[in-house]
Amino acid sequence: MSKKIDPALLTPELIEVLTSVDTPTICNALEVATGTRTNKGFTRGAFHAAHPGMKPVMGFARTATLRTAHPYTEPLDAIKARRIAWYEHLEGKGVPTFCVMEDIDDEPGLGAFWGEVHSNVLKGLGVAGVLTNGAMRDFGMLAEGFQILAATISPSHGYAQIVTIGQPVQIHGLTIEDGDLIHADRHGAVVIPPEGLATLPHGIEVITAKERPLIEAAKRPGFSVEDLKRAMKEADDIH
């Protein structure tokens, strides 16, 4: 198991800084913060966002797996007890949590676990949002201020049942362990590694500063390749 971030390090002030920029900026800033460019640690492909215009969210992953396609084979009391255990696992009690749920059916997303009820329940428990390769529904009735990133949409919940709690999961090419720190918005999600957290605000400042000369130059009348070269040199000098 990889090293985890101490929740005490994720202060409200740091959360405000890190959620003031989108997830692509976090991905770029992590290259500065860790000193390494990578092709891992983030999701691939598209998601449906419950609230596309919502600011980014972040929290410590609380993982689970789900099935919706197969009829129940266990007593309903056992299925209900496991769901209660999942709610207890999600409740951060002051620590920002983020639900990550892998649909392990052969056809993920046959049924939608995420809708009006669970968006409100998890928001009430202090969960920041949801990342899933499964489905959601109930557009127009989902809890405000609670982000859901789902791979697909379904009008039915099927045979929704929690299978495992706290085990590693994989969502759109990203392996996530329980306790990983997640930053997410409509673009997808990225895991913030322990070695990148402390210097990530500086990484954001550097990336933003490096992009500014290029954007400003490109917007000036008569912009040319020579202008671009000067802007690129200016950007390269920023560290």
Number of C-alpha atoms within 10 A of each C-alpha: 6 9 10 16 17 10 15 8 11 20 11 11 8 15 16 14 12 22 17 14 15 18 25 17 15 25 23 18 24 28 17 22 22 17 11 8 12 11 5 12 16 23 19 14 10 14 23 17 21 28 19 14 10 14 16 23 27 27 23 28 28 28 26 24 21 22 26 25 20 13 11 13 7 8 8 11 9 10 16 13 12 17 17 13 12 19 16 12 16 25 20 18 11 10 15 24 29 31 24 27 28 26 29 18 15 10 12 20 28 24 24 25 28 24 23 16 13 13 25 18 13 21 17 13 17 18 29 24 28 25 26 28 20 29 27 29 21 18 12 11 13 21 22 13 16 20 28 28 28 26 20 20 18 18 13 18 19 17 16 20 22 22 16 17 21 18 12 20 22 19 23 18 13 16 15 24 22 20 21 25 26 24 27 29 27 22 19 24 27 24 24 22 18 15 14 17 20 14 14 24 18 16 25 24 13 18 20 16 15 20 14 14 17 19 12 11 18 16 9 10 7 8 12 11 9 9 14 16 13 14 20 16 13 16 19 10 8 10 12
